[in-house]
Amino acid sequence: MGLYDITVKDAKAADVSLSEYAGKVLLIVNTATACGFTPQYTGLQDLYDRYRGKGFEILDFPCNQFANEAPGTNEEIHSFCTGRFGVTFRQFDKIEVNGERESPLYTWLKSQKGGVLGANIKWNFTKFLVNRRGEVIARFAPTTAPSAIEKHIAKLLEE
């Protein structure tokens, strides 16, 4: 199984095949609206504004598994993100990234890049960078600012 074989739910609970993103560079992020890292939405939106026209997409998966930091509904989360941070990249249904109910997407991502953090996601705003062939190139810790990932995104977009 590969990335493009996975189906997820969008923020309105409709199925979305990740094959829709074939040929794009992706940054997949588990997010939260009440987290110390929530201001990273600004940096994520900056990256999206800069590179979306070149084949770059951000896939935002709200996650409430860590200290109840994404307690709202999908609609409340979307309203917060668009109103406070001007987010225009795609937001998906709230998911779990660890445990018995974890999303198959995150099971797959973690199998590709367990990273120095270990297999489990440790907190919100863990980021996975995926090349145009659907391969996970890197995993970034929540503390990694989106701006620090820019050079990696730019390089992948040139390939």
N, C-alpha and C positions, 0 to 999 in steps of 0.2 A: 504494500500500500504506500502511496505517495501523497503529497500535499493535495494534488489535484483530484484525488479520489475522495476527499473529505467533504462532507456537507455540514454546514453550520446554519444557525438561525439568525436572521437579521433582527433589528430592534422591534420589528412588528411581527416576529415569530414566523416569518416566511423562510422556507428553505433556500439556501444559497450554496451552490456548488463552488468550491474554491477553484475549479477548473476555469471559472470566469476570469481568474487573475493570471492565467497562463501567459507567459511572456512579459510579465511585470516584475519589477523589483518591489518587494514587500517589507514593511516593518510591522510586525504583529506584536501588539502590546496588551497586557492585561492592566486595566486602569481602575481608578476609584476617584470619587468626587470629594472625599473628605480625608485625604491622605496628605502627609507631608510632602509627597512628590506630585500632588495634583497640579501645581504650577507648571510642571513639564508640559501640560497641554499647550502652553504658549510656544515652546520650542518645537513640539511636534507639528503644530499648525504652520510654523515658519518653514520647516522642512517640506511639508506638503505643498505650501504655496510655491516654494522654489523649484520643486522637482516633479510635481504631478503631470505637467505637460510633457515630461520626458519618459513617462512610463513607470512612475513611482506611485505606490498606494500605501496608505496606513490602514490597518485593520484593527479597530479598537474594540476590545472585549472587556466590558465592565466586570469586575469580580468583587464579590462581597465576602470572600473567605478570610480576609485579613483584618481583624479588629473591627468588623462591621463598617468598613470605610466606603462602601457603595450601597447604602441602604435603600435608595430610591427605586422607583419603577424605571423601566427603560425610557419612558417619556420624560420623567423628571430628570434623569441623568442627561438625556439629550438637551433638554431645555437649559440646564445648568451649563453644559459645555458650550453650547452655541451662544448663550447669553453672556457668559463670563469670559470665555476664551475665543469666541468666534470660530469654533471648530466646524470645518466643512468636510472632513474626511469621514468615511463610513463607520458608523457605530453599529455594533451587533448586540444580540441578546446577552444578558448577564449570564456568566458561566462560572463553573468551578474549574480550577487549574490543577488541583491535587485531589487525591482520594478516590473513593468509590464512585463518585458522580462526576469525575473530571471529564471535561470535553475530550472527545477523540482527537481533536486538533492538538490539544496540549499533551496528550499521551504521545502523539507522533512527534511534536516539536521537542519534547524532553528526550525522546529516544535518539534524536539527531544530535542534540547539543546539550548534554547534561551540564557541561561547563564546570568551572571551578566552584560554582555554587552547589554542585551536586544535582541530582536529577530533579528533585522537587523545586517548585517555584517558591522562593522565600518571601516575596512580598509583591505588592502591586508595582506596576511600571517596569517589570522585567520585559526586555525587548528582544525579539528574534528577527534577524535580518535574513531575507530569503532572496536568492538571485532569480534571474528570469527563467531558469530551468526548474524552479521549485525546490532548490536545495538550500538547506539552512547553512548560511555562511558563518554566522556569529550569533552569540547570545550575550546580551549586555545586562548588567545588574541594574536594579532600580536607581542606584546612585549615579549611573551614567547619564549625563545630560544629553538630550537629543542633539545638541550642537556638536558633541564629541563623536557622533555617529556619521555626521555629514560627509566626511571624506570617504568613508566606506560606501555610502550610498552613491556618491558621485562616481566612484571607481566602477561599481557594478553597472551603473547606467551607461557607461562608456563601452562595456563589453558587448 
